[in-house]
Amino acid sequence: MLKMLKKAFWVPYETSDVYPTVKKAQQAISKYCEENGYSYSFPGDDEVVIDEKTYEIYRGYQLGSRGNYGIKCREK
């Protein structure tokens, strides 16, 4: 039940037909944060801290997108 209440958002990923590597995911998240004025850091490959909140980074299929890949950040 608590997992459903955690904040999650998709980060814009332009080349959605190509699986996002760790580096590409971090670049997309960096760009998203800079455009929106958020502070960020990457303590691990699949983890990002945005405005002092820690998020898990999911790199994979977007549900309902007909096979496109995406990058999702979900609050830990």
PyMOL Python script that loads the backbone (N, CA, C, O; Angstrom):
from pymol import cmd

cmd.read_pdbstr("""\
ATOM      1  N   MET A   1       0.831  -1.199   0.000  1.00  0.00           N
ATOM      2  CA  MET A   1       0.000   0.000   0.000  1.00  0.00           C
ATOM      3  C   MET A   1       0.864   1.247   0.000  1.00  0.00           C
ATOM      4  O   MET A   1       0.544   2.205  -0.703  1.00  0.00           O
ATOM      5  N   LEU A   2       1.948   1.269   0.763  1.00  0.00           N
ATOM      6  CA  LEU A   2       2.782   2.451   0.840  1.00  0.00           C
ATOM      7  C   LEU A   2       3.502   2.754  -0.464  1.00  0.00           C
ATOM      8  O   LEU A   2       3.781   3.918  -0.753  1.00  0.00           O
ATOM      9  N   LYS A   3       3.813   1.725  -1.266  1.00  0.00           N
ATOM     10  CA  LYS A   3       4.473   1.952  -2.543  1.00  0.00           C
ATOM     11  C   LYS A   3       3.612   2.806  -3.465  1.00  0.00           C
ATOM     12  O   LYS A   3       4.139   3.569  -4.274  1.00  0.00           O
ATOM     13  N   MET A   4       2.324   2.687  -3.352  1.00  0.00           N
ATOM     14  CA  MET A   4       1.419   3.440  -4.213  1.00  0.00           C
ATOM     15  C   MET A   4       1.418   4.925  -3.870  1.00  0.00           C
ATOM     16  O   MET A   4       1.059   5.748  -4.712  1.00  0.00           O
ATOM     17  N   LEU A   5       1.807   5.279  -2.668  1.00  0.00           N
ATOM     18  CA  LEU A   5       1.780   6.666  -2.231  1.00  0.00           C
ATOM     19  C   LEU A   5       3.090   7.406  -2.490  1.00  0.00           C
ATOM     20  O   LEU A   5       3.188   8.603  -2.219  1.00  0.00           O
ATOM     21  N   LYS A   6       4.085   6.712  -3.007  1.00  0.00           N
ATOM     22  CA  LYS A   6       5.370   7.344  -3.261  1.00  0.00           C
ATOM     23  C   LYS A   6       5.326   8.128  -4.569  1.00  0.00           C
ATOM     24  O   LYS A   6       4.703   7.708  -5.544  1.00  0.00           O
ATOM     25  N   LYS A   7       6.001   9.276  -4.567  1.00  0.00           N
ATOM     26  CA  LYS A   7       6.034  10.131  -5.745  1.00  0.00           C
ATOM     27  C   LYS A   7       6.911   9.488  -6.826  1.00  0.00           C
ATOM     28  O   LYS A   7       7.991   8.971  -6.540  1.00  0.00           O
ATOM     29  N   ALA A   8       6.433   9.531  -8.054  1.00  0.00           N
ATOM     30  CA  ALA A   8       7.192   9.015  -9.195  1.00  0.00           C
ATOM     31  C   ALA A   8       6.902   9.892 -10.403  1.00  0.00           C
ATOM     32  O   ALA A   8       5.806  10.437 -10.534  1.00  0.00           O
ATOM     33  N   PHE A   9       7.887  10.028 -11.284  1.00  0.00           N
ATOM     34  CA  PHE A   9       7.692  10.805 -12.505  1.00  0.00           C
ATOM     35  C   PHE A   9       8.603  10.275 -13.602  1.00  0.00           C
ATOM     36  O   PHE A   9       9.672   9.727 -13.333  1.00  0.00           O
ATOM     37  N   TRP A  10       8.159  10.447 -14.844  1.00  0.00           N
ATOM     38  CA  TRP A  10       8.933  10.051 -16.012  1.00  0.00           C
ATOM     39  C   TRP A  10       9.760  11.236 -16.468  1.00  0.00           C
ATOM     40  O   TRP A  10       9.267  12.363 -16.518  1.00  0.00           O
ATOM     41  N   VAL A  11      11.004  10.988 -16.799  1.00  0.00           N
ATOM     42  CA  VAL A  11      11.916  12.011 -17.298  1.00  0.00           C
ATOM     43  C   VAL A  11      11.887  11.951 -18.822  1.00  0.00           C
ATOM     44  O   VAL A  11      11.954  10.861 -19.391  1.00  0.00           O
ATOM     45  N   PRO A  12      11.790  13.099 -19.497  1.00  0.00           N
ATOM     46  CA  PRO A  12      11.799  13.075 -20.962  1.00  0.00           C
ATOM     47  C   PRO A  12      13.060  12.402 -21.502  1.00  0.00           C
ATOM     48  O   PRO A  12      14.180  12.736 -21.116  1.00  0.00           O
ATOM     49  N   TYR A  13      12.848  11.456 -22.396  1.00  0.00           N
ATOM     50  CA  TYR A  13      13.948  10.696 -23.001  1.00  0.00           C
ATOM     51  C   TYR A  13      13.698  10.666 -24.500  1.00  0.00           C
ATOM     52  O   TYR A  13      12.778   9.994 -24.968  1.00  0.00           O
ATOM     53  N   GLU A  14      14.517  11.394 -25.254  1.00  0.00           N
ATOM     54  CA  GLU A  14      14.259  11.632 -26.676  1.00  0.00           C
ATOM     55  C   GLU A  14      14.393  10.391 -27.552  1.00  0.00           C
ATOM     56  O   GLU A  14      13.585  10.201 -28.462  1.00  0.00           O
ATOM     57  N   THR A  15      15.376   9.553 -27.309  1.00  0.00           N
ATOM     58  CA  THR A  15      15.582   8.370 -28.153  1.00  0.00           C
ATOM     59  C   THR A  15      14.923   7.158 -27.513  1.00  0.00           C
ATOM     60  O   THR A  15      15.599   6.243 -27.043  1.00  0.00           O
ATOM     61  N   SER A  16      13.605   7.166 -27.501  1.00  0.00           N
ATOM     62  CA  SER A  16      12.851   6.143 -26.772  1.00  0.00           C
ATOM     63  C   SER A  16      12.896   4.764 -27.424  1.00  0.00           C
ATOM     64  O   SER A  16      12.409   3.795 -26.841  1.00  0.00           O
ATOM     65  N   ASP A  17      13.472   4.657 -28.620  1.00  0.00           N
ATOM     66  CA  ASP A  17      13.581   3.339 -29.253  1.00  0.00           C
ATOM     67  C   ASP A  17      14.881   2.635 -28.880  1.00  0.00           C
ATOM     68  O   ASP A  17      15.102   1.495 -29.290  1.00  0.00           O
ATOM     69  N   VAL A  18      15.753   3.301 -28.101  1.00  0.00           N
ATOM     70  CA  VAL A  18      17.038   2.755 -27.670  1.00  0.00           C
ATOM     71  C   VAL A  18      17.043   2.655 -26.141  1.00  0.00           C
ATOM     72  O   VAL A  18      16.691   3.608 -25.445  1.00  0.00           O
ATOM     73  N   TYR A  19      17.449   1.482 -25.629  1.00  0.00           N
ATOM     74  CA  TYR A  19      17.499   1.283 -24.170  1.00  0.00           C
ATOM     75  C   TYR A  19      18.443   2.303 -23.539  1.00  0.00           C
ATOM     76  O   TYR A  19      19.579   2.442 -23.992  1.00  0.00           O
ATOM     77  N   PRO A  20      17.998   3.026 -22.494  1.00  0.00           N
ATOM     78  CA  PRO A  20      18.851   4.038 -21.872  1.00  0.00           C
ATOM     79  C   PRO A  20      19.938   3.412 -20.990  1.00  0.00           C
ATOM     80  O   PRO A  20      19.633   2.672 -20.055  1.00  0.00           O
ATOM     81  N   THR A  21      21.183   3.707 -21.287  1.00  0.00           N
ATOM     82  CA  THR A  21      22.290   3.266 -20.449  1.00  0.00           C
ATOM     83  C   THR A  21      22.307   4.123 -19.184  1.00  0.00           C
ATOM     84  O   THR A  21      21.567   5.102 -19.082  1.00  0.00           O
ATOM     85  N   VAL A  22      23.138   3.759 -18.237  1.00  0.00           N
ATOM     86  CA  VAL A  22      23.263   4.539 -17.005  1.00  0.00           C
ATOM     87  C   VAL A  22      23.675   5.973 -17.342  1.00  0.00           C
ATOM     88  O   VAL A  22      23.119   6.929 -16.801  1.00  0.00           O
ATOM     89  N   LYS A  23      24.642   6.112 -18.226  1.00  0.00           N
ATOM     90  CA  LYS A  23      25.138   7.441 -18.605  1.00  0.00           C
ATOM     91  C   LYS A  23      24.049   8.279 -19.273  1.00  0.00           C
ATOM     92  O   LYS A  23      23.893   9.456 -18.950  1.00  0.00           O
ATOM     93  N   LYS A  24      23.298   7.690 -20.194  1.00  0.00           N
ATOM     94  CA  LYS A  24      22.228   8.418 -20.880  1.00  0.00           C
ATOM     95  C   LYS A  24      21.106   8.787 -19.911  1.00  0.00           C
ATOM     96  O   LYS A  24      20.529   9.869 -20.019  1.00  0.00           O
ATOM     97  N   ALA A  25      20.794   7.908 -18.976  1.00  0.00           N
ATOM     98  CA  ALA A  25      19.768   8.200 -17.978  1.00  0.00           C
ATOM     99  C   ALA A  25      20.210   9.366 -17.096  1.00  0.00           C
ATOM    100  O   ALA A  25      19.416  10.260 -16.804  1.00  0.00           O
ATOM    101  N   GLN A  26      21.456   9.357 -16.676  1.00  0.00           N
ATOM    102  CA  GLN A  26      21.956  10.448 -15.845  1.00  0.00           C
ATOM    103  C   GLN A  26      21.988  11.767 -16.613  1.00  0.00           C
ATOM    104  O   GLN A  26      21.710  12.818 -16.037  1.00  0.00           O
ATOM    105  N   GLN A  27      22.323  11.729 -17.906  1.00  0.00           N
ATOM    106  CA  GLN A  27      22.307  12.938 -18.723  1.00  0.00           C
ATOM    107  C   GLN A  27      20.890  13.491 -18.850  1.00  0.00           C
ATOM    108  O   GLN A  27      20.685  14.701 -18.745  1.00  0.00           O
ATOM    109  N   ALA A  28      19.920  12.620 -19.074  1.00  0.00           N
ATOM    110  CA  ALA A  28      18.526  13.052 -19.209  1.00  0.00           C
ATOM    111  C   ALA A  28      18.008  13.645 -17.899  1.00  0.00           C
ATOM    112  O   ALA A  28      17.304  14.655 -17.911  1.00  0.00           O
ATOM    113  N   ILE A  29      18.351  13.024 -16.779  1.00  0.00           N
ATOM    114  CA  ILE A  29      17.919  13.531 -15.477  1.00  0.00           C
ATOM    115  C   ILE A  29      18.604  14.863 -15.180  1.00  0.00           C
ATOM    116  O   ILE A  29      17.969  15.781 -14.660  1.00  0.00           O
ATOM    117  N   SER A  30      19.881  14.978 -15.501  1.00  0.00           N
ATOM    118  CA  SER A  30      20.611  16.238 -15.307  1.00  0.00           C
ATOM    119  C   SER A  30      19.956  17.362 -16.095  1.00  0.00           C
ATOM    120  O   SER A  30      19.734  18.451 -15.566  1.00  0.00           O
ATOM    121  N   LYS A  31      19.648  17.096 -17.357  1.00  0.00           N
ATOM    122  CA  LYS A  31      19.015  18.098 -18.219  1.00  0.00           C
ATOM    123  C   LYS A  31      17.657  18.508 -17.650  1.00  0.00           C
ATOM    124  O   LYS A  31      17.329  19.693 -17.602  1.00  0.00           O
ATOM    125  N   TYR A  32      16.870  17.516 -17.220  1.00  0.00           N
ATOM    126  CA  TYR A  32      15.550  17.782 -16.645  1.00  0.00           C
ATOM    127  C   TYR A  32      15.675  18.675 -15.406  1.00  0.00           C
ATOM    128  O   TYR A  32      14.929  19.643 -15.257  1.00  0.00           O
ATOM    129  N   CYS A  33      16.606  18.351 -14.533  1.00  0.00           N
ATOM    130  CA  CYS A  33      16.782  19.119 -13.295  1.00  0.00           C
ATOM    131  C   CYS A  33      17.267  20.538 -13.575  1.00  0.00           C
ATOM    132  O   CYS A  33      16.792  21.488 -12.954  1.00  0.00           O
ATOM    133  N   GLU A  34      18.206  20.687 -14.502  1.00  0.00           N
ATOM    134  CA  GLU A  34      18.721  22.013 -14.834  1.00  0.00           C
ATOM    135  C   GLU A  34      17.637  22.894 -15.453  1.00  0.00           C
ATOM    136  O   GLU A  34      17.554  24.083 -15.146  1.00  0.00           O
ATOM    137  N   GLU A  35      16.807  22.316 -16.326  1.00  0.00           N
ATOM    138  CA  GLU A  35      15.724  23.079 -16.953  1.00  0.00           C
ATOM    139  C   GLU A  35      14.670  23.526 -15.946  1.00  0.00           C
ATOM    140  O   GLU A  35      14.026  24.558 -16.136  1.00  0.00           O
ATOM    141  N   ASN A  36      14.493  22.751 -14.874  1.00  0.00           N
ATOM    142  CA  ASN A  36      13.471  23.059 -13.876  1.00  0.00           C
ATOM    143  C   ASN A  36      14.023  23.690 -12.603  1.00  0.00           C
ATOM    144  O   ASN A  36      13.263  23.954 -11.671  1.00  0.00           O
ATOM    145  N   GLY A  37      15.320  23.935 -12.546  1.00  0.00           N
ATOM    146  CA  GLY A  37      15.932  24.609 -11.396  1.00  0.00           C
ATOM    147  C   GLY A  37      16.060  23.756 -10.153  1.00  0.00           C
ATOM    148  O   GLY A  37      16.040  24.286  -9.042  1.00  0.00           O
ATOM    149  N   TYR A  38      16.193  22.438 -10.312  1.00  0.00           N
ATOM    150  CA  TYR A  38      16.349  21.537  -9.174  1.00  0.00           C
ATOM    151  C   TYR A  38      17.825  21.250  -8.935  1.00  0.00           C
ATOM    152  O   TYR A  38      18.619  21.207  -9.876  1.00  0.00           O
ATOM    153  N   SER A  39      18.185  21.054  -7.674  1.00  0.00           N
ATOM    154  CA  SER A  39      19.536  20.585  -7.361  1.00  0.00           C
ATOM    155  C   SER A  39      19.514  19.065  -7.423  1.00  0.00           C
ATOM    156  O   SER A  39      18.499  18.440  -7.113  1.00  0.00           O
ATOM    157  N   TYR A  40      20.647  18.466  -7.828  1.00  0.00           N
ATOM    158  CA  TYR A  40      20.679  17.010  -7.988  1.00  0.00           C
ATOM    159  C   TYR A  40      22.088  16.478  -7.789  1.00  0.00           C
ATOM    160  O   TYR A  40      23.070  17.202  -7.946  1.00  0.00           O
ATOM    161  N   SER A  41      22.170  15.200  -7.441  1.00  0.00           N
ATOM    162  CA  SER A  41      23.442  14.479  -7.363  1.00  0.00           C
ATOM    163  C   SER A  41      23.142  12.997  -7.558  1.00  0.00           C
ATOM    164  O   SER A  41      22.021  12.539  -7.339  1.00  0.00           O
ATOM    165  N   PHE A  42      24.158  12.265  -7.970  1.00  0.00           N
ATOM    166  CA  PHE A  42      24.019  10.833  -8.234  1.00  0.00           C
ATOM    167  C   PHE A  42      24.917  10.050  -7.272  1.00  0.00           C
ATOM    168  O   PHE A  42      26.106   9.879  -7.545  1.00  0.00           O
ATOM    169  N   PRO A  43      24.361   9.568  -6.140  1.00  0.00           N
ATOM    170  CA  PRO A  43      25.160   8.779  -5.205  1.00  0.00           C
ATOM    171  C   PRO A  43      25.461   7.369  -5.702  1.00  0.00           C
ATOM    172  O   PRO A  43      26.376   6.716  -5.201  1.00  0.00           O
ATOM    173  N   GLY A  44      24.696   6.898  -6.687  1.00  0.00           N
ATOM    174  CA  GLY A  44      24.894   5.560  -7.263  1.00  0.00           C
ATOM    175  C   GLY A  44      24.398   5.535  -8.683  1.00  0.00           C
ATOM    176  O   GLY A  44      23.826   6.509  -9.173  1.00  0.00           O
ATOM    177  N   ASP A  45      24.621   4.400  -9.353  1.00  0.00           N
ATOM    178  CA  ASP A  45      24.199   4.278 -10.750  1.00  0.00           C
ATOM    179  C   ASP A  45      22.681   4.351 -10.915  1.00  0.00           C
ATOM    180  O   ASP A  45      22.196   4.953 -11.872  1.00  0.00           O
ATOM    181  N   ASP A  46      21.940   3.758 -10.012  1.00  0.00           N
ATOM    182  CA  ASP A  46      20.488   3.721 -10.128  1.00  0.00           C
ATOM    183  C   ASP A  46      19.810   4.506  -9.008  1.00  0.00           C
ATOM    184  O   ASP A  46      18.776   4.100  -8.476  1.00  0.00           O
ATOM    185  N   GLU A  47      20.420   5.641  -8.664  1.00  0.00           N
ATOM    186  CA  GLU A  47      19.904   6.457  -7.575  1.00  0.00           C
ATOM    187  C   GLU A  47      20.237   7.919  -7.846  1.00  0.00           C
ATOM    188  O   GLU A  47      21.334   8.236  -8.307  1.00  0.00           O
ATOM    189  N   VAL A  48      19.287   8.811  -7.556  1.00  0.00           N
ATOM    190  CA  VAL A  48      19.511  10.243  -7.720  1.00  0.00           C
ATOM    191  C   VAL A  48      18.868  10.966  -6.535  1.00  0.00           C
ATOM    192  O   VAL A  48      17.813  10.567  -6.044  1.00  0.00           O
ATOM    193  N   VAL A  49      19.520  12.027  -6.091  1.00  0.00           N
ATOM    194  CA  VAL A  49      18.975  12.883  -5.041  1.00  0.00           C
ATOM    195  C   VAL A  49      18.591  14.195  -5.708  1.00  0.00           C
ATOM    196  O   VAL A  49      19.445  14.917  -6.223  1.00  0.00           O
ATOM    197  N   ILE A  50      17.294  14.497  -5.692  1.00  0.00           N
ATOM    198  CA  ILE A  50      16.777  15.732  -6.288  1.00  0.00           C
ATOM    199  C   ILE A  50      16.139  16.553  -5.173  1.00  0.00           C
ATOM    200  O   ILE A  50      15.197  16.110  -4.515  1.00  0.00           O
ATOM    201  N   ASP A  51      16.669  17.759  -4.975  1.00  0.00           N
ATOM    202  CA  ASP A  51      16.172  18.639  -3.904  1.00  0.00           C
ATOM    203  C   ASP A  51      16.036  17.905  -2.577  1.00  0.00           C
ATOM    204  O   ASP A  51      15.006  17.991  -1.908  1.00  0.00           O
ATOM    205  N   GLU A  52      17.084  17.186  -2.210  1.00  0.00           N
ATOM    206  CA  GLU A  52      17.210  16.479  -0.937  1.00  0.00           C
ATOM    207  C   GLU A  52      16.257  15.288  -0.776  1.00  0.00           C
ATOM    208  O   GLU A  52      16.068  14.807   0.342  1.00  0.00           O
ATOM    209  N   LYS A  53      15.660  14.809  -1.859  1.00  0.00           N
ATOM    210  CA  LYS A  53      14.844  13.592  -1.813  1.00  0.00           C
ATOM    211  C   LYS A  53      15.517  12.548  -2.684  1.00  0.00           C
ATOM    212  O   LYS A  53      15.974  12.848  -3.787  1.00  0.00           O
ATOM    213  N   THR A  54      15.575  11.329  -2.188  1.00  0.00           N
ATOM    214  CA  THR A  54      16.238  10.243  -2.904  1.00  0.00           C
ATOM    215  C   THR A  54      15.231   9.481  -3.769  1.00  0.00           C
ATOM    216  O   THR A  54      14.141   9.127  -3.320  1.00  0.00           O
ATOM    217  N   TYR A  55      15.629   9.238  -5.022  1.00  0.00           N
ATOM    218  CA  TYR A  55      14.783   8.535  -5.979  1.00  0.00           C
ATOM    219  C   TYR A  55      15.541   7.359  -6.572  1.00  0.00           C
ATOM    220  O   TYR A  55      16.750   7.431  -6.792  1.00  0.00           O
ATOM    221  N   GLU A  56      14.812   6.270  -6.829  1.00  0.00           N
ATOM    222  CA  GLU A  56      15.345   5.139  -7.581  1.00  0.00           C
ATOM    223  C   GLU A  56      15.184   5.468  -9.061  1.00  0.00           C
ATOM    224  O   GLU A  56      14.187   6.075  -9.454  1.00  0.00           O
ATOM    225  N   ILE A  57      16.153   5.076  -9.882  1.00  0.00           N
ATOM    226  CA  ILE A  57      16.067   5.302 -11.320  1.00  0.00           C
ATOM    227  C   ILE A  57      15.683   3.986 -11.993  1.00  0.00           C
ATOM    228  O   ILE A  57      16.387   2.984 -11.869  1.00  0.00           O
ATOM    229  N   TYR A  58      14.562   4.002 -12.705  1.00  0.00           N
ATOM    230  CA  TYR A  58      14.108   2.847 -13.474  1.00  0.00           C
ATOM    231  C   TYR A  58      14.376   3.140 -14.947  1.00  0.00           C
ATOM    232  O   TYR A  58      13.962   4.175 -15.469  1.00  0.00           O
ATOM    233  N   ARG A  59      15.065   2.230 -15.602  1.00  0.00           N
ATOM    234  CA  ARG A  59      15.334   2.353 -17.041  1.00  0.00           C
ATOM    235  C   ARG A  59      14.725   1.136 -17.711  1.00  0.00           C
ATOM    236  O   ARG A  59      15.194   0.014 -17.517  1.00  0.00           O
ATOM    237  N   GLY A  60      13.693   1.353 -18.490  1.00  0.00           N
ATOM    238  CA  GLY A  60      13.050   0.219 -19.134  1.00  0.00           C
ATOM    239  C   GLY A  60      11.823   0.634 -19.908  1.00  0.00           C
ATOM    240  O   GLY A  60      11.669   1.798 -20.276  1.00  0.00           O
ATOM    241  N   TYR A  61      10.941  -0.338 -20.155  1.00  0.00           N
ATOM    242  CA  TYR A  61       9.738  -0.071 -20.938  1.00  0.00           C
ATOM    243  C   TYR A  61       8.774   0.844 -20.196  1.00  0.00           C
ATOM    244  O   TYR A  61       8.572   0.717 -18.989  1.00  0.00           O
ATOM    245  N   GLN A  62       8.184   1.770 -20.949  1.00  0.00           N
ATOM    246  CA  GLN A  62       7.095   2.585 -20.424  1.00  0.00           C
ATOM    247  C   GLN A  62       5.806   1.817 -20.661  1.00  0.00           C
ATOM    248  O   GLN A  62       5.535   1.402 -21.787  1.00  0.00           O
ATOM    249  N   LEU A  63       5.026   1.627 -19.644  1.00  0.00           N
ATOM    250  CA  LEU A  63       3.760   0.921 -19.788  1.00  0.00           C
ATOM    251  C   LEU A  63       2.827   1.733 -20.676  1.00  0.00           C
ATOM    252  O   LEU A  63       2.697   2.945 -20.508  1.00  0.00           O
ATOM    253  N   GLY A  64       2.188   1.066 -21.610  1.00  0.00           N
ATOM    254  CA  GLY A  64       1.241   1.730 -22.492  1.00  0.00           C
ATOM    255  C   GLY A  64       1.867   2.536 -23.608  1.00  0.00           C
ATOM    256  O   GLY A  64       1.173   3.306 -24.271  1.00  0.00           O
ATOM    257  N   SER A  65       3.157   2.381 -23.832  1.00  0.00           N
ATOM    258  CA  SER A  65       3.832   3.198 -24.844  1.00  0.00           C
ATOM    259  C   SER A  65       4.183   2.411 -26.103  1.00  0.00           C
ATOM    260  O   SER A  65       4.928   2.899 -26.952  1.00  0.00           O
ATOM    261  N   ARG A  66       3.661   1.220 -26.226  1.00  0.00           N
ATOM    262  CA  ARG A  66       3.901   0.371 -27.392  1.00  0.00           C
ATOM    263  C   ARG A  66       5.376   0.038 -27.589  1.00  0.00           C
ATOM    264  O   ARG A  66       5.892   0.096 -28.705  1.00  0.00           O
ATOM    265  N   GLY A  67       6.036  -0.302 -26.516  1.00  0.00           N
ATOM    266  CA  GLY A  67       7.409  -0.784 -26.602  1.00  0.00           C
ATOM    267  C   GLY A  67       8.495   0.253 -26.516  1.00  0.00           C
ATOM    268  O   GLY A  67       9.658  -0.066 -26.763  1.00  0.00           O
ATOM    269  N   ASN A  68       8.166   1.484 -26.175  1.00  0.00           N
ATOM    270  CA  ASN A  68       9.192   2.516 -26.039  1.00  0.00           C
ATOM    271  C   ASN A  68       9.855   2.449 -24.669  1.00  0.00           C
ATOM    272  O   ASN A  68       9.228   2.080 -23.676  1.00  0.00           O
ATOM    273  N   TYR A  69      11.123   2.810 -24.635  1.00  0.00           N
ATOM    274  CA  TYR A  69      11.864   2.847 -23.379  1.00  0.00           C
ATOM    275  C   TYR A  69      11.691   4.211 -22.714  1.00  0.00           C
ATOM    276  O   TYR A  69      11.371   5.205 -23.367  1.00  0.00           O
ATOM    277  N   GLY A  70      11.906   4.232 -21.422  1.00  0.00           N
ATOM    278  CA  GLY A  70      11.793   5.473 -20.682  1.00  0.00           C
ATOM    279  C   GLY A  70      12.643   5.450 -19.428  1.00  0.00           C
ATOM    280  O   GLY A  70      13.252   4.438 -19.079  1.00  0.00           O
ATOM    281  N   ILE A  71      12.667   6.593 -18.761  1.00  0.00           N
ATOM    282  CA  ILE A  71      13.417   6.748 -17.515  1.00  0.00           C
ATOM    283  C   ILE A  71      12.430   7.265 -16.474  1.00  0.00           C
ATOM    284  O   ILE A  71      11.790   8.300 -16.657  1.00  0.00           O
ATOM    285  N   LYS A  72      12.322   6.521 -15.382  1.00  0.00           N
ATOM    286  CA  LYS A  72      11.370   6.877 -14.327  1.00  0.00           C
ATOM    287  C   LYS A  72      12.121   7.043 -13.011  1.00  0.00           C
ATOM    288  O   LYS A  72      12.986   6.235 -12.675  1.00  0.00           O
ATOM    289  N   CYS A  73      11.789   8.085 -12.276  1.00  0.00           N
ATOM    290  CA  CYS A  73      12.353   8.298 -10.951  1.00  0.00           C
ATOM    291  C   CYS A  73      11.233   8.063  -9.934  1.00  0.00           C
ATOM    292  O   CYS A  73      10.160   8.661 -10.020  1.00  0.00           O
ATOM    293  N   ARG A  74      11.509   7.176  -8.965  1.00  0.00           N
ATOM    294  CA  ARG A  74      10.518   6.866  -7.939  1.00  0.00           C
ATOM    295  C   ARG A  74      11.110   7.100  -6.563  1.00  0.00           C
ATOM    296  O   ARG A  74      12.197   6.613  -6.253  1.00  0.00           O
ATOM    297  N   GLU A  75      10.398   7.840  -5.748  1.00  0.00           N
ATOM    298  CA  GLU A  75      10.859   8.179  -4.410  1.00  0.00           C
ATOM    299  C   GLU A  75      11.114   6.924  -3.590  1.00  0.00           C
ATOM    300  O   GLU A  75      10.326   5.979  -3.618  1.00  0.00           O
ATOM    301  N   LYS A  76      12.231   6.923  -2.855  1.00  0.00           N
ATOM    302  CA  LYS A  76      12.571   5.775  -1.999  1.00  0.00           C
ATOM    303  C   LYS A  76      11.889   5.884  -0.656  1.00  0.00           C
ATOM    304  O   LYS A  76      12.057   5.010   0.194  1.00  0.00           O
TER     305      LYS A  76
END
""", "prot")
cmd.dss("prot")
cmd.show_as("cartoon", "prot")
cmd.util.cbc("prot")
cmd.orient("prot")
